[in-house]
Amino acid sequence: MDYSIGFHDGNITDLINSRSLLSRRDFNHDVQMHSSLLRRLSLERELEGHHGCVNSIAWNSDGSLLISGSDDTRLNIWSYSSRKLKHSVETGHSANIFCTKFVPETSDELVVSGAGDAEVVRIFNLSRLRRNGLRESGLNPSAVFRCHTRRVKKLAVEVGNPNVVWSASEDGTLRQHDFREGASCPPVGSSHQECRNILLDLRCGAKKSLANPAKQTLALKSCDISPTRPNLLLVGGSDAFARLYDRRMLPTLSSSQQKLPAPPCVNYYCPMHLSDVGSSSLHLTHVAFSPNGEEVLLSYSGEYVYLMDATASTNHVSCYNWRDVTNLFSLSSLLDGAQQHVPCSMLIQFAEKSLEGGNDCFHGIEACNEILDFYGHEIGPSFLHDVLCTRASLFLKRKWKNDAQMAIRDCHRALKIIPSSSRALLCFAESLCLLYKHKEALEFATAAQSLAPTDPEIMERVETIKKTIAAAEAGKNEMESDGGSKTNYPTGRILSISDIIYGLEADNDGSLDDPEMEDSNYDEEVESDLEARISAEAGDDGVPEINPRNLSLRILSRVEVTSDHAGRRSSGLACENDDQGEEMAIDMKQRYVGHCNIGTDIKQASFIGQRGEYIASGSDDGRCFIWEKKTGRLIKMLHGDDAVVNCIQCHPHDCTIATSGIDSTIKIWCPTSPVACVVGRGESWNPVDAMEANQRSLCSSRDTFLPFEFLESLRMHEFGDGSFQPFECTQS
């Protein structure tokens, strides 16, 4: 059955006709990234000129130039019209370049770069090449700022401001560099503590959940400035929360001599189901404002891409606090609380057939999405309830990452419509079982049984949940009796290498009971401990003789969550942070799935088009994914790299996209294919198969991970034999 419905922007022929009839002045905006053009994107040119992974690409304001930064420590400037290399600048960086920008309002003569050598910003004036007849290799930087102590992951510039650039680093600070001040950094060899350019000090800013106070260093991975309100600054890093700050409300610039409490932010952004995960592996790799500044886009490592309202107030329906997170799984909080459409009837029939037989859950979910996104305001509450329950059941059948959480959201909405729905209650119970919340699941299943006491399916499910709880309790008792003298790691999450080596994970139940442990700085302890171990392994020449294969680390797999632990987490929210409980966060309004983001730490997610009506992200399978922003529907997949695609940037005015990644080339994509389709011309792979393969990678590869503190400490040491490769450009 072909259930497809046209994209929101309609037929491009109708759009062209409307221009001739109505003289629409915004025609260029409408046609630039029209769906029919995006679906015809194909590879037009590969730009060759780097000799390493290309980690950063950016267009200038009019789209005539493209700048790129690479592991080869060079900045390349490309001509868009000729698709040729104009300049190649040897920057002098001693590590991978992670970020590059054209400085606004400088006639594209000033460019800046940031890298993994912690020399935050190197500024180059390209006009000197023409004026002095210099070779690119002979161009010295106009200024060098050596302020940060760890890698610089992102630079931000303000539209219309040629004097200031901002830098975000894994040392937990965001610094403001004003070119008009000359040398704001001290001379080489003097103390780093003298610079007074810290705009945001988040070295005590990372949070495990909304209810927990910030304690650890927030290693910043990304930042962005609103294009319409440049006083608004968005940052993301090593926890699950993106933060919005108003620069007018921040304290004056400070130095790094003393760690300061994290300043209050305007808004937190985090999908509700990720706000209480508490895993050190979950973090943001990219944050971005939409072109109109009204929305923000978040890309998570080991997770998906999420869209949120940037300007939602605290009383907005998408806002929540820690109590809302707890109540999401509570039956009592829910209990306190028509007409059909022909196309919808056909779509729901298709979705129900997908649920009853076969494995076509993806298209069944898409059919439900069509109803909810395009006809949700036209259908009656009873039909809406059925669609939500059907989509929730399909989520549970598909079992992609966080599909159980999405099913809970649908069941929650369905029960608001019909509180006595046994179907929604049973689906809710099944979702909670997948999240190992067995006691809560039993509560919902029992409620469903009381509504339909003779239903054999419900009776069987209740008995299954009871048996699962009994087995979990027995397993818990056995572990306690057998391992009383061993380190007791908290259940319900993945154990990192730092857990295994040091036993210092902040989530550890024992550490929470120790006030001295709470006041200690986890990052510093891990780093000093690891450095001591590395020093002990050093040879006669003082160089550590380390081979990753000789670390002899036992990596543990996922531990089954017991219902007792789930109860402790829920109750711990309220009792531990009553004074922090009123902090609010903004929930997602759309998610984009199918790609895989675990292999690198610099993967971008971007708005496509001058109006940002499409969303794009790279993937670890070497593909680019493009979705319709409003519905989350996949519109195009491009095979952009032999390994991993990290960067994807839309041309400011044309229907052209540039991508880069582990390959040393930059790909330019244009709508030259004669056929509109999801996959590229000549590609034989199935999009759904590719997405399911990414889901398997996403779920399996995060069972074990290297914590940032461990990798960063290793990175700070030199490996003379060259056997230890930079982990940014290889699968971690």
Beta strands, then each sheet from edge to edge (+ up, - down):
strand 1: 42-48
strand 2: 54-59
strand 3: 65-70
strand 4: 74-79
strand 5: 84-90
strand 6: 97-102
strand 7: 110-115
strand 8: 121-125
strand 9: 143-145
strand 10: 152-157
strand 11: 164-169
strand 12: 173-178
strand 13: 198-201
strand 14: 220-225
strand 15: 232-237
strand 16: 242-246
strand 17: 267-269
strand 18: 283-289
strand 19: 295-301
strand 20: 305-309
strand 21: 319-320
strand 22: 585-586
strand 23: 590-592
strand 24: 605-608
strand 25: 614-618
strand 26: 623-628
strand 27: 634-639
strand 28: 645-650
strand 29: 657-661
strand 30: 665-670
sheet 1: 1+ 30- 29+ 28-
sheet 2: 2+ 3- 4+ 5-
sheet 3: 6+ 7- 8+ 9-
sheet 4: 10+ 11- 12+ 13-
sheet 5: 14+ 15- 16+ 17- 22- 21+
sheet 6: 18+ 19- 20+ 23-
sheet 7: 24+ 25- 26+ 27-
end
